[in-house]
C-alpha cells in the first residue's frame, strides 16, 4: 500500500523565540496537487482552528517542480521588530 501522506514537516522545533526568523522545511508527496492558495502558518500552542494562525506565508511550488513527484520545500518566516 502506498503512503497516504501529502505534506510532512521536518525538524519542527517545540518553541521559537519571538521576533526570530523561522525556517520551515517540509516534504510534499506525489499525491499533493498544488493550488494557488496553499500556505504554511505558524500557530500558538493549543490552537483549535485554522483561523488561529499567528502568521503565514504562501507555499509556492519550487522552480522546476513537476506535478506527481515528491519534493522537498522550505519557507521562511521573517522575524519582526517589536512595536515601540
PASEMAR-84854 format. One line per field, with one value per residue: residue number from 1; residue in three letters; y, x, z of N, C-alpha, C, O in turn. Coordinates in pm, whole numbers, plus 50000, padded with zeros to 5 digits. Last residue first. Example, Ala and Ser with C-alpha at 12.3 -4.5 7.8 and 13.67 -1.06 7.14 Angstrom:
nr: [2;1] $
rest: [ser;ala] $
nnorth: [49775;49431] $
neast: [51285;51319] $
nup: [50708;50780] $
canorth: [49894;49550] $
caeast: [51367;51230] $
caup: [50714;50780] $
cnorth: [50003;49670] $
ceast: [51290;51320] $
cup: [50787;50780] $
onorth: [50114;49668] $
oeast: [51341;51424] $
oup: [50804;50846] $
***
This chain:
nr: [84;83;82;81;80;79;78;77;76;75;74;73;72;71;70;69;68;67;66;65;64;63;62;61;60;59;58;57;56;55;54;53;52;51;50;49;48;47;46;45;44;43;42;41;40;39;38;37;36;35;34;33;32;31;30;29;28;27;26;25;24;23;22;21;20;19;18;17;16;15;14;13;12;11;10;9;8;7;6;5;4;3;2;1] $
rest: [unk;unk;unk;unk;unk;unk;unk;unk;unk;unk;unk;unk;unk;unk;unk;unk;unk;unk;unk;unk;unk;unk;unk;unk;unk;unk;unk;unk;unk;unk;unk;unk;unk;unk;unk;unk;unk;unk;unk;unk;unk;unk;unk;unk;unk;unk;unk;unk;unk;unk;unk;unk;unk;unk;unk;unk;unk;unk;unk;unk;unk;unk;unk;unk;unk;unk;unk;unk;unk;unk;unk;unk;unk;unk;unk;unk;unk;unk;unk;unk;unk;unk;unk;unk] $
nnorth: [55004;54650;54439;54325;53988;53737;53566;53241;53062;52725;52458;52112;51829;51614;51359;51429;51537;51811;51928;52231;52447;52604;52486;52651;52835;52912;53222;53228;53369;53389;53262;53110;53030;52919;52655;52603;52570;52575;52505;52735;52925;52863;52960;52807;52804;52755;52763;52884;52762;52423;52102;51801;51512;51270;51292;51500;51733;51824;52114;52353;52681;52901;53206;53461;53602;53726;53486;53167;52865;52512;52275;52266;52021;51856;51868;51776;51655;51605;51357;51007;50744;50522;50223;49882] $
neast: [50728;50689;50969;51030;51003;51151;50995;50985;51025;51001;51088;51061;51100;50866;50751;50535;50310;50447;50766;50947;51098;51080;50816;50509;50468;50284;50281;50281;50147;50090;49920;49594;49332;49194;49196;49169;49308;49628;49822;50074;50011;50136;50216;50138;50153;49925;49772;49638;49696;49797;49920;49835;50003;50113;50386;50428;50653;50813;50966;51094;51111;51276;51222;51374;51216;51020;51042;51189;50997;50960;51009;51067;51082;51201;50939;50610;50459;50171;50059;50048;50003;50206;50053;50084] $
nup: [51908;51844;51762;51430;51323;51116;50852;50762;50466;50348;50138;50028;49821;49655;49434;49153;49037;48854;48906;48954;48877;49189;49405;49459;49763;50012;50180;50536;50844;51200;51378;51335;51380;51172;51218;51571;51801;51967;52148;52065;51767;51438;51115;50795;50451;50173;49854;49643;49407;49466;49380;49513;49631;49575;49609;49902;50022;50322;50472;50696;50779;50980;51131;51315;51606;51754;52018;51959;51962;52025;51908;51551;51310;51110;50865;50770;50488;50298;50241;50316;50256;50061;49921;50000] $
canorth: [55092;54787;54476;54404;54128;53795;53670;53341;53140;52862;52539;52256;51895;51728;51401;51385;51392;51750;51855;52125;52318;52616;52518;52534;52830;52798;53141;53263;53267;53446;53385;53126;53070;53065;52703;52632;52479;52625;52495;52608;52918;52864;52936;52902;52741;52837;52684;52930;52897;52522;52242;51885;51650;51277;51296;51372;51717;51743;52015;52254;52567;52831;53063;53409;53528;53809;53593;53297;52961;52653;52277;52297;52123;51936;51810;51878;51611;51704;51454;51145;50833;50617;50346;50000] $
caeast: [50784;50641;50857;51072;50959;51128;51089;50907;51088;50950;51124;51036;51132;50957;50780;50663;50316;50331;50681;50862;51125;51116;50956;50577;50476;50369;50231;50344;50157;50134;49988;49735;49412;49189;49291;49106;49196;49535;49683;50041;50047;50026;50268;50118;50206;50003;49843;49605;49748;49692;49944;49812;49960;49967;50336;50425;50522;50811;50861;51121;51021;51287;51192;51346;51323;51097;50969;51196;51081;50934;50898;51106;50997;51282;51063;50701;50527;50267;50074;50083;49889;50194;50130;50000] $
caup: [52012;51827;51848;51546;51318;51248;50894;50835;50574;50354;50253;50019;49948;49652;49571;49209;49051;48920;48812;49010;48812;49048;49377;49404;49617;49979;50069;50409;50739;51073;51420;51299;51495;51182;51119;51442;51778;51865;52190;52129;51908;51533;51250;50904;50571;50265;49955;49777;49425;49442;49416;49397;49654;49577;49472;49831;49958;50201;50460;50592;50787;50852;51137;51183;51541;51661;51948;52025;51891;52056;52003;51688;51371;51203;50918;50819;50609;50347;50133;50349;50244;50171;49910;50000] $
cnorth: [55127;54874;54621;54437;54199;53941;53720;53441;53239;52930;52675;52325;52045;51782;51517;51430;51340;51598;51785;52061;52203;52479;52525;52573;52704;52781;53032;53172;53321;53333;53462;53261;53092;53118;52856;52682;52501;52522;52545;52612;52781;52862;52957;52861;52845;52754;52777;52843;52951;52660;52328;52030;51722;51418;51303;51390;51586;51730;51941;52151;52474;52702;53006;53258;53480;53734;53676;53399;53092;52739;52419;52297;52142;52051;51908;51811;51718;51652;51561;51231;50978;50711;50438;50125] $
ceast: [50682;50697;50817;50951;51007;51086;51052;51008;50990;51015;51057;51081;51120;50979;50879;50672;50448;50347;50572;50776;51040;51150;50982;50720;50549;50368;50332;50286;50236;50139;50033;49789;49560;49276;49295;49214;49128;49426;49583;49894;50006;50081;50152;50189;50195;50050;49927;49669;49722;49748;49825;49827;49940;49914;50184;50367;50527;50668;50873;51008;51045;51207;51197;51324;51278;51214;51067;51114;51081;51034;50865;50985;51039;51202;51133;50820;50627;50326;50175;50090;49925;50076;50106;50089] $
cup: [52118;51940;51826;51631;51444;51233;51033;50888;50631;50473;50239;50147;49929;49793;49563;49354;49103;48924;48891;48901;48862;48991;49226;49371;49573;49827;50037;50302;50621;50971;51295;51348;51463;51296;51118;51346;51645;51839;52088;52173;51962;51675;51347;51031;50681;50382;50042;49887;49565;49472;49380;49440;49521;49596;49465;49691;49881;50152;50327;50591;50668;50866;50996;51196;51403;51596;51864;51948;51969;51978;52046;51780;51516;51265;51010;50885;50649;50478;50171;50224;50269;50147;50030;50000] $
onorth: [55200;54828;54705;54459;54138;54009;53741;53403;53312;52865;52734;52262;52100;51780;51519;51528;51219;51537;51709;52129;52089;52404;52461;52679;52656;52719;53057;53059;53442;53216;53583;53359;53092;53239;52915;52744;52425;52402;52557;52712;52719;52802;53055;52743;52959;52647;52867;52848;53053;52673;52307;52077;51704;51443;51339;51493;51563;51719;51989;52108;52511;52622;53056;53190;53463;53797;53693;53398;53124;52693;52446;52317;52047;52164;52030;51709;51749;51611;51604;51183;51066;50754;50432;50130] $
oeast: [50713;50712;50901;50842;51023;51129;50934;51099;50921;51055;51057;51108;51163;50887;50965;50609;50473;50392;50600;50722;51058;51226;50913;50745;50639;50278;50452;50246;50256;50136;50017;49716;49643;49293;49391;49311;49038;49448;49465;49849;49913;50185;50078;50217;50238;49996;49994;49625;49779;49839;49760;49753;50018;49795;50129;50307;50619;50574;50936;50960;51020;51234;51131;51401;51159;51301;51183;51115;50983;51139;50756;50872;51046;51249;51124;50805;50719;50253;50255;50124;49843;50051;50001;50189] $
oup: [52212;52053;51793;51578;51550;51140;51063;50963;50559;50569;50131;50248;49827;49875;49476;49393;49098;48827;48984;48814;48819;49053;49147;49315;49641;49771;50036;50330;50607;51007;51286;51359;51553;51309;51069;51388;51609;51853;52119;52229;51909;51701;51338;51053;50664;50409;49991;50001;49603;49554;49278;49527;49428;49580;49360;49661;49802;50231;50233;50696;50553;50955;50905;51265;51378;51536;51902;51825;52037;51934;52097;51735;51593;51271;50991;50953;50573;50567;50088;50116;50245;50034;50092;50072] $
***
